[in-house]
């Protein structure tokens, strides 16, 4: 489902780094897989819009269950597209954040 989805999907660790992205995300944002994975999610955001990162932090801390918004997103070539973004936290079996880097 992840790889063949018609929508862009990425998983991001609790530090805000992309750890997985599907082919649709790579094509939409204009990045090769190796350039996108490991990059800060802020790379894909309008630098004048701190709201998304603020809400991301609230989801990671557990202050919000999930967050959905429409945002301007930045492509590798510097152009912008509008997109719907959703954040939800995947938890491990113990109930803690499941996407923490070690």
N, C-alpha and C positions, 0 to 999 in steps of 0.2 A: 504494500500500500504506500509506504513512504517513497520508495524509488519511482513508482509509476504514477504518482499523484499528478494531476493537472495543475495543482496549485503549488506555490513555493512553500517548502517546509524546511525549517532549520531547528536544531536543538542547540541550546546555549547553556553553558555551565553557569554556576552561581556567581562567577567572577565576570560574566558578560562576554565570554569568548565563545565563538561558534565552534561546536565540536562535531557537528554533522549537518550536511545540507544535501537536499535532493537535486537532481539534474535540472528540474524546473527552476529552482532558486539560482543555480549557477547560470543558466541561460538568461533569466530575467535580470539579474544584476550584472551580468557580463564578466563573471569571474571564472577562472579555472578552479577545479575542485581544491587543489593544494593551496591556492591563494585565499580561498574563502574559509576553509577549515583552519581554525586557530586565530582568525582575525577577530578583533573586538566587534560586537554587534553594532557599536556606535559607527563603524565604518559605513553601514547601510542607512544611516539616519541623517536627516538635515541637521547640520551642526548648530543651527540656531534654535533647535527644538529639544530642550532638555526634559520635556514632559514624559517621553517614553521611558527614558532611563530612570527617572524618579519612580514611575509606576512599576518598572521592572524590579527595583529595589524593594518596593512594598510587597510585591508578590513573593520574592525570595525570603523576606523576613516573616511572611505569613500574615501581614496586615491586610492583604487582599487575597481572595481565593483565586481570582483570575482577572484579566484586564483585556479589553478589546477597544480598538481605536482605528480611526482612519488617519494616516500620516503620509507626509511626503517622504519618499525613500530615495536614497542616492545610489545610482549605478556607478560602476567602475569608471566609466568615461566622464563622470561629473554631471550627467543629466539626471533629472528627477522624474519619478513616477509616483502616482498616488496609489496607495494600497491599504488594504485592511490588515491590521496586525493584531494577533491575539497572543497573550502570554498566559500560560498556566504552569504550575510547578509539578514536575514528576517526582514523586516521593519513593524512597527505597522501602523495603519491607519493614524497617524499624520506624517508619514514619518521618524520617529526616529527608532533606533535599537529596534527590537521587542523582543529580548531575554535577556533583562537586569534583573539581580536579584534585588529583593528589600530587 
